[in-house]
Amino acid sequence: MGDPFDDLNPPPRLMMGPGPINADPRVERAMAMPLLGQFDPAFTEYMNEVMALYRGVFQTENRWTLLVDGTARAGIEACLVSMIEPGDVVLVPIFGRFGHLMCEISRRCGADVRSIETDWGTVFPLERIEAAIKQHQPKVVAMVHGDTSTTMAQPLDGVGAICRAHDALLYCDATATLSGMDLPVDAWQIDAVSAGLQKCLAGPPGSAPVTVNARVEAKVLRRKHIEQGIAPPDAEPGDGPIIRSNYLDLPMLMDYWSEKRLNHHTEATSMLYAARECARIALKEGLPARFARHAVASRAMTAGLRAMGLALFGDQANKMANVTGVVIPEVVEGEAVRSGLLEDFGIEIGTSFGPLAGKIWRIGTMGYNCRKQNVLLCLGALEATLRRNGFTAPAGAGVDAAMAVYDEDGG
């Protein structure tokens, strides 16, 4: 342990794992802006701007598009604990670690959880999801868009329409994909979505953008119970069961973010600044250009890894654009390679969980780090580290293959 009275001086890292990643310097500068009181008119105007900006990021007209203070998991829990009434049937299609998380949280909400599973490295065909919805008749379908544990992205177009046909609400965790892959919330009829800043949005962990539509609003307002001490005299509780979390109670958060400004908690000022800047940067770049930047980095990274003689993990037709799974060669020790990359080059890549622990590395190309120079640096450093650990790739082949992809793309 170092001296806790020394200056805080983290070592420089290029974080090329599945997240968090290096924050955009503009976001870090925004976090250094002066604090304001939570009801200062200048600050409440920033809150309004955040709502408007994230409607653009989520590609939605939803009125209730706001921030939950906490990491991405706080957004997941705010949606599920508010949407799920005890006894509700909740269907969770599991294709990685975070599907299991959906089940865990739903059970804690008192849900009757039903799940379907597919092998890690694959996703569900639409027909199988539809069959499960018909069989279980859930009140809520909870799905992950991109599961970084397997590096797979579940196609969602069409799922919302099936849910509507069977009177189910569709919740989606887009923590790992928002602004890096297309997610048109309204066009795909997704009822509730939550995310985090620390991946494609190029911010720090600690704020969870959330959007919910009128279908979700109607369900959660049935459960509205304003806490004593802030409730106005004419407040009427909803006729549904009380939401089991105070901090993550969507109806109270709606009152806080609405014109009522009903005091619920103290907004995390610096994190709101960060979230605002993340969204501003994304929309200024333009979502189509941003999606294309992540897609070309994915093609370059995968071309480079293959040229080095490495095998990619999972169904590449459904690979996330911003995270790549690499099968660890049998001749090397996976953690030794990760440690060498970090110690010698200051580059971090990830391992995985559960059945994939010790079997794959996960390399992220997302947000601010999703740039040509970082792809090339990572491939070059990985080649050198592999060679030091007993796996010899063709010299320079990875970087050359990635360069060829960028040349082909014009950049």
C-alpha positions in Angstrom: 0.0 0.0 0.0 1.3 3.4 -0.9 1.1 6.6 1.2 -2.6 7.7 1.3 -1.3 11.3 1.7 0.6 11.2 -1.6 -0.9 13.1 -4.6 -3.4 11.0 -6.6 -1.5 10.1 -9.7 -2.9 7.1 -11.6 -0.6 5.4 -14.1 -1.4 6.2 -17.8 -3.4 3.4 -19.4 -4.9 2.8 -22.8 -8.1 0.9 -21.8 -8.9 -1.5 -24.7 -11.0 -3.9 -22.7 -14.8 -4.3 -22.6 -15.2 -1.1 -20.5 -14.8 1.2 -18.8 -12.6 3.0 -21.4 -10.7 6.2 -21.5 -13.1 9.1 -21.2 -13.0 11.8 -23.8 -11.0 14.8 -22.5 -13.9 17.1 -23.2 -16.0 15.0 -20.8 -13.3 15.2 -18.2 -13.1 19.0 -18.7 -16.9 19.2 -18.3 -16.7 17.4 -14.9 -14.3 20.1 -13.7 -16.9 22.9 -14.2 -18.2 24.7 -11.0 -20.9 23.0 -9.0 -24.4 24.5 -8.9 -27.3 23.9 -6.5 -29.7 21.4 -7.7 -32.6 23.9 -8.0 -30.5 26.7 -9.4 -32.3 27.8 -12.6 -29.1 27.4 -14.6 -28.8 23.8 -13.3 -32.4 22.8 -13.9 -31.9 24.1 -17.5 -29.0 21.7 -17.8 -31.3 18.9 -16.7 -33.8 19.9 -19.4 -30.9 19.9 -22.0 -29.8 16.5 -20.9 -33.3 15.1 -21.5 -33.4 16.6 -24.9 -30.0 15.4 -25.9 -30.6 11.8 -24.8 -33.8 11.7 -26.8 -31.5 12.2 -29.7 -29.1 9.5 -28.6 -31.9 7.0 -27.9 -33.7 8.0 -31.1 -36.9 8.5 -29.2 -39.7 11.0 -28.6 -40.2 9.7 -25.0 -40.9 12.5 -22.6 -39.3 10.5 -19.7 -35.7 10.4 -20.9 -33.5 11.2 -17.9 -30.5 10.1 -15.8 -30.4 7.7 -12.8 -27.5 8.6 -10.5 -25.3 5.5 -10.3 -23.5 3.1 -12.6 -25.3 1.4 -15.5 -26.7 -1.2 -13.1 -28.6 1.5 -11.3 -30.4 2.2 -14.5 -31.2 -1.5 -15.0 -32.5 -1.8 -11.4 -34.6 1.5 -11.7 -36.4 0.1 -14.8 -36.9 -3.4 -13.5 -37.8 -2.6 -9.9 -40.4 0.0 -11.1 -41.8 -2.1 -14.0 -42.0 -5.5 -12.2 -44.8 -6.0 -9.7 -44.5 -9.0 -7.4 -45.8 -12.1 -9.1 -45.4 -10.7 -12.6 -44.1 -13.3 -15.1 -40.8 -12.0 -16.6 -39.1 -13.6 -19.6 -35.3 -13.3 -19.9 -33.5 -14.7 -23.0 -30.0 -15.5 -21.7 -27.0 -15.4 -24.0 -24.3 -14.3 -21.6 -23.5 -13.1 -18.1 -25.9 -10.1 -18.2 -28.9 -12.2 -19.0 -28.3 -14.0 -15.7 -28.1 -10.5 -14.1 -31.6 -9.7 -15.5 -32.9 -12.9 -13.8 -31.2 -12.1 -10.6 -32.6 -8.6 -10.4 -36.1 -9.7 -11.5 -36.2 -12.4 -8.8 -35.3 -9.7 -6.2 -38.3 -7.7 -7.5 -40.5 -10.6 -6.7 -41.0 -11.7 -10.3 -41.9 -15.2 -11.6 -38.8 -15.5 -13.8 -38.9 -17.7 -16.9 -35.8 -17.9 -19.1 -34.5 -19.4 -22.3 -30.8 -20.0 -23.0 -28.5 -20.3 -25.9 -24.8 -21.2 -26.0 -22.5 -18.4 -25.2 -21.2 -17.0 -28.5 -24.6 -17.3 -30.2 -27.8 -15.3 -30.1 -31.5 -16.1 -30.4 -33.5 -16.2 -33.7 -36.6 -14.1 -33.6 -38.8 -17.2 -33.9 -37.5 -18.6 -30.7 -38.1 -15.4 -28.7 -41.7 -15.3 -30.2 -42.3 -18.9 -29.2 -41.2 -18.3 -25.6 -43.4 -15.2 -25.4 -46.4 -17.2 -26.6 -45.6 -20.0 -24.1 -45.0 -17.9 -21.0 -47.2 -14.8 -21.7 -44.9 -12.5 -19.7 -45.7 -9.1 -18.4 -42.1 -8.0 -19.1 -39.5 -9.2 -21.4 -36.0 -8.2 -20.2 -33.2 -8.4 -22.8 -29.6 -7.4 -23.2 -28.7 -5.7 -26.5 -24.9 -6.3 -26.5 -23.5 -8.7 -23.9 -19.8 -7.9 -23.4 -19.2 -11.2 -21.6 -19.7 -13.1 -24.9 -19.1 -10.1 -27.3 -22.4 -10.9 -29.0 -25.2 -8.5 -30.0 -28.8 -9.7 -30.0 -30.9 -8.5 -33.0 -33.9 -6.6 -31.5 -35.8 -5.4 -34.6 -39.1 -7.2 -34.4 -39.0 -8.2 -30.8 -41.0 -5.0 -29.7 -43.8 -5.8 -32.2 -44.1 -9.3 -30.8 -44.2 -8.0 -27.3 -47.0 -5.5 -28.2 -49.0 -8.3 -29.8 -48.9 -10.2 -26.5 -49.3 -7.2 -24.2 -45.8 -7.5 -22.8 -43.4 -4.6 -22.0 -40.0 -4.8 -23.5 -37.0 -3.7 -21.5 -33.5 -3.5 -23.0 -30.1 -3.1 -21.4 -28.0 -1.1 -23.9 -25.1 -0.3 -21.6 -22.5 -1.7 -24.0 -24.0 -0.5 -27.3 -25.7 2.9 -26.9 -24.2 5.3 -29.5 -21.8 2.5 -30.8 -24.5 0.4 -32.6 -27.8 1.4 -34.0 -30.7 1.3 -31.4 -33.7 3.2 -32.7 -35.9 2.9 -29.6 -39.1 4.1 -31.1 -38.8 2.4 -34.5 -38.1 -0.9 -32.7 -40.9 -0.4 -30.2 -38.7 -0.8 -27.2 -40.6 0.3 -24.1 -37.7 1.0 -21.7 -34.0 1.2 -22.2 -31.1 1.9 -19.8 -27.4 2.4 -20.4 -24.2 3.8 -18.9 -21.6 6.4 -19.9 -18.4 4.2 -19.6 -18.5 2.4 -23.0 -19.4 3.8 -26.4 -20.5 7.2 -24.9 -16.9 7.8 -23.8 -17.6 8.9 -20.2 -16.9 7.7 -16.7 -19.0 5.2 -14.9 -21.5 6.8 -12.5 -24.5 7.9 -14.5 -27.2 5.8 -16.2 -29.3 7.4 -19.0 -32.8 5.9 -19.1 -35.7 6.3 -21.4 -39.3 4.9 -20.9 -42.4 5.4 -23.0 -46.0 6.0 -22.1 -46.8 2.3 -21.8 -44.2 2.0 -19.0 -45.3 5.3 -17.5 -48.9 4.0 -17.1 -47.7 0.9 -15.4 -45.3 2.6 -12.9 -47.6 5.4 -12.0 -50.1 2.8 -10.7 -47.4 2.2 -8.1 -46.6 5.8 -7.2 -46.2 6.5 -3.5 -44.4 9.7 -2.7 -42.4 9.5 0.5 -43.6 11.4 3.6 -41.8 14.6 4.2 -41.9 15.7 0.6 -45.4 14.7 -0.5 -47.7 17.6 -1.3 -51.0 17.7 0.8 -53.1 16.6 -2.2 -50.8 13.6 -3.1 -52.8 10.5 -3.9 -51.0 7.2 -3.8 -51.3 4.8 -6.7 -53.5 1.7 -6.3 -50.6 -0.7 -7.2 -48.0 -2.2 -4.9 -45.3 0.2 -3.7 -42.0 0.1 -5.6 -39.5 -1.7 -3.5 -36.7 0.9 -3.9 -36.9 4.5 -2.9 -33.7 5.7 -4.6 -34.5 3.9 -7.9 -38.3 4.7 -7.9 -39.1 5.9 -11.5 -42.3 7.8 -10.6 -40.4 9.9 -7.9 -37.6 10.4 -10.4 -40.1 11.6 -13.0 -41.4 14.2 -10.5 -37.8 15.3 -9.8 -37.0 15.7 -13.5 -40.4 17.3 -14.4 -41.5 20.9 -13.9 -42.5 19.9 -10.3 -38.9 19.5 -9.3 -40.1 17.5 -6.3 -37.0 16.9 -4.2 -36.0 13.3 -4.3 -32.2 13.2 -4.0 -29.4 15.6 -4.7 -28.5 15.3 -8.3 -24.9 14.2 -9.0 -23.9 17.6 -10.5 -20.5 16.6 -12.1 -21.9 13.4 -13.5 -24.8 15.3 -15.1 -22.2 17.6 -16.7 -20.4 14.5 -17.9 -23.6 12.9 -19.3 -24.5 16.1 -21.1 -21.1 16.3 -22.7 -21.2 12.6 -23.8 -24.5 13.1 -25.5 -23.5 16.5 -27.1 -20.3 14.9 -28.5 -22.2 11.9 -29.9 -24.9 14.0 -31.6 -22.4 16.5 -32.9 -20.5 13.7 -34.6 -23.8 12.3 -35.9 -25.1 8.8 -35.0 -24.6 7.3 -38.5 -20.9 8.5 -38.6 -20.4 7.2 -35.0 -21.9 3.8 -35.9 -19.7 3.6 -39.0 -16.5 4.5 -36.9 -17.2 1.6 -34.6 -18.0 -0.8 -37.4 -14.7 0.0 -39.3 -12.7 -0.4 -36.1 -14.3 -3.8 -35.6 -13.4 -4.9 -39.1 -9.8 -3.6 -38.7 -9.4 -5.3 -35.3 -10.8 -8.6 -36.5 -8.7 -8.6 -39.7 -5.6 -7.9 -37.7 -6.3 -10.6 -35.2 -6.9 -13.2 -37.9 -3.8 -12.2 -39.7 -1.8 -12.9 -36.5 -3.2 -16.5 -36.6 -5.6 -15.9 -33.7 -9.2 -17.4 -33.7 -12.2 -15.2 -33.0 -14.8 -16.3 -30.6 -18.5 -16.7 -31.4 -20.9 -16.1 -34.2 -19.2 -13.3 -36.1 -22.4 -12.4 -38.0 -23.8 -11.2 -34.6 -20.6 -9.8 -33.1 -20.8 -6.5 -31.3 -19.2 -3.7 -33.2 -17.3 -2.5 -30.2 -15.9 -5.6 -28.5 -14.1 -8.6 -30.0 -13.7 -12.0 -28.4 -10.3 -13.7 -29.1 -9.7 -17.4 -28.3 -6.6 -17.6 -26.1 -4.0 -19.8 -27.8 -3.3 -23.1 -25.9 0.5 -22.4 -25.9 0.2 -19.2 -23.8 -1.1 -18.4 -20.4 -3.9 -15.8 -20.8 -3.3 -13.8 -17.7 0.5 -13.6 -18.4 -0.3 -12.0 -21.8 -2.7 -9.5 -20.2 -0.2 -8.6 -17.5 2.5 -8.2 -20.1 0.4 -5.8 -22.2 -0.4 -3.8 -19.1 3.1 -3.7 -17.6 5.1 -3.2 -20.8 2.7 -1.2 -23.0 0.2 0.3 -20.5 -2.6 -1.4 -22.5 -5.5 -3.1 -20.8 -7.6 -5.8 -22.4 -10.2 -8.0 -20.7 -10.8 -11.6 -19.8 -14.3 -13.0 -19.4 -16.6 -14.8 -16.9 -18.3 -18.1 -16.2 -17.8 -20.7 -18.9 -15.5 -18.4 -20.8 -13.2 -17.5 -17.9 -9.6 -18.1 -19.0 -10.7 -19.1 -22.5 -11.1 -15.7 -24.3 -9.7 -12.2 -24.2 -12.1 -9.3 -24.9 -10.7 -6.3 -26.8 -12.8 -3.2 -26.9 -12.8 -0.5 -29.6 -15.4 1.9 -28.3 -16.1 5.6 -27.7 -13.1 7.8 -27.5 -10.7 4.9 -27.9 -12.3 3.7 -31.1 -9.6 5.3 -33.3 -7.2 3.9 -35.9 -4.1 4.6 -33.9 -5.4 2.7 -30.9 -6.3 -0.3 -33.0 -2.8 -0.4 -34.5 -1.1 0.2 -31.2 -3.1 -2.6 -29.5 -2.4 -5.1 -32.4 1.3 -4.3 -32.4 1.7 -4.6 -28.7 -0.3 -7.8 -28.6 2.0 -9.3 -31.3 5.1 -8.5 -29.3 3.6 -9.7 -26.0 2.5 -13.0 -27.6 5.9 -13.6 -29.0 7.5 -13.1 -25.6 5.0 -15.7 -24.3 5.7 -18.4 -26.8 3.2 -17.7 -29.6 4.8 -16.3 -32.8 2.6 -14.4 -35.2 3.8 -13.4 -38.7 5.7 -10.2 -38.1 3.7 -7.1 -38.7 0.8 -9.0 -40.2 -1.8 -7.8 -37.7 -1.0 -4.1 -38.2 -0.8 -4.5 -42.0 -4.2 -6.2 -42.2 -5.8 -3.5 -40.0 -4.1 -0.8 -42.1 -5.5 -2.4 -45.2 -9.1 -2.2 -43.8 -8.6 1.5 -43.0 -7.1 2.2 -46.4 -10.1 0.5 -48.0 -12.4 2.6 -45.9 -10.6 5.8 -46.9 -9.0 6.5 -43.5 
